[in-house]
Amino acid sequence: MYSRIVMSASALCLCGCAAREVTPVSMSQPGDDALSCDAIAQQIAANGAAEAKYRHDDKEVENGNIAKGVGSAAPFVGPLIAGSTDLSNEEQVKARSLADRNEQLRYLANRKGCGQ
C-alpha cells in the first residue's frame, strides 16, 4: 500500500513538471521597425542581462537535478526525490529566445544604420 502511495505521488510530481508550459520571447515583435537606435541598444542590453541570469539559473537547476538523481537512490523516499526533478528546461528556452531576439534586434540596428 505504501509503495502505491509513493509511486502515485512521484507520478504526480513528474506530470506537474512535464506539463509546465514555457512561453519564449518572440524574435520579432510589433513595433520593432519604429524603435530608435537607442531603444534597440537598451533592449539588447536588457536582454543580454536577462539571458545571463537564465543561463545561471539553468546551471543551478541542472546541479539540483544531479543532486536529486543521486538522492533518488535512497530507499522509500527516493521516488519522491526523483519526482521533484525539474524537467522543463524553462531557463534554457528563455535564454535561447532572448539570444534569438537580440540577433533580430542587431539585424534591425544594422538595417537602420545604428552605430555607424
C-alpha positions in Angstrom: 0.0 0.0 0.0 2.8 2.4 1.0 4.6 1.8 -2.3 1.5 2.6 -4.2 1.2 6.0 -2.5 4.8 6.8 -3.1 4.6 5.9 -6.8 1.4 7.9 -7.2 3.0 10.9 -5.6 6.0 10.6 -7.8 3.9 10.3 -10.9 2.0 13.5 -10.0 5.3 15.4 -9.4 6.6 14.3 -12.8 3.4 15.2 -14.6 3.5 18.6 -13.0 7.0 19.3 -14.3 6.4 17.9 -17.7 3.2 19.8 -18.2 4.6 23.2 -17.4 4.4 25.4 -20.5 7.2 27.7 -21.3 6.5 30.9 -23.3 9.6 32.1 -25.1 10.2 35.7 -26.1 9.3 36.3 -29.8 12.1 37.1 -32.1 10.3 40.0 -33.8 7.6 42.0 -32.0 5.1 44.5 -33.1 6.6 48.0 -33.3 10.2 46.8 -33.9 10.5 48.9 -37.0 9.6 52.0 -35.1 12.4 51.5 -32.5 15.1 54.1 -32.3 18.8 53.1 -32.3 18.9 54.0 -28.5 15.8 51.9 -27.8 17.3 48.9 -29.7 20.6 49.3 -27.8 18.7 49.4 -24.5 16.7 46.3 -25.4 19.8 44.4 -26.4 21.5 45.2 -23.1 18.4 44.3 -21.1 18.0 41.0 -23.0 21.7 40.2 -22.5 21.4 40.6 -18.8 18.3 38.5 -18.6 19.8 35.8 -20.8 22.9 35.6 -18.5 20.5 35.3 -15.4 18.6 32.5 -17.1 21.8 30.7 -18.0 22.9 30.9 -14.4 19.6 29.7 -13.1 19.7 26.8 -15.6 23.0 25.8 -14.2 21.6 25.8 -10.7 18.6 23.7 -11.8 21.0 21.3 -13.5 23.1 21.0 -10.4 19.9 20.5 -8.3 18.7 17.8 -10.7 22.0 15.9 -10.3 21.7 16.0 -6.6 18.1 14.8 -6.8 19.3 12.0 -9.1 21.8 10.9 -6.5 19.2 11.2 -3.8 16.7 9.1 -5.7 18.7 6.0 -4.8 17.6 6.4 -1.2 15.1 3.7 -0.1 11.5 4.8 0.4 11.9 8.5 -0.3 13.9 8.0 -3.5 10.9 8.1 -5.8 9.7 11.3 -4.2 13.1 12.9 -4.6 13.3 11.8 -8.2 9.7 13.1 -8.8 10.8 16.6 -7.8 13.4 16.8 -10.7 12.8 19.8 -12.9 12.5 18.5 -16.5 11.0 21.7 -18.0 14.2 23.3 -19.5 12.4 26.6 -18.9 15.6 28.6 -18.3 17.2 27.2 -21.4 14.2 28.0 -23.6 14.0 31.6 -22.3 17.8 32.2 -22.6 17.8 30.9 -26.2 14.7 33.0 -27.1 16.4 36.1 -25.7 19.6 35.4 -27.7 17.4 35.0 -30.8 15.6 38.2 -30.0 19.0 40.0 -29.8 20.0 38.6 -33.1 16.9 40.1 -34.6 17.5 43.4 -32.9 21.1 43.5 -34.2 19.9 42.8 -37.7 17.3 45.7 -37.3 20.0 48.0 -35.9 22.3 47.1 -38.9 19.5 47.8 -41.3 18.8 51.2 -39.8 22.5 52.1 -39.8 22.8 52.3 -36.0 26.3 52.6 -34.6 27.9 53.6 -37.9 
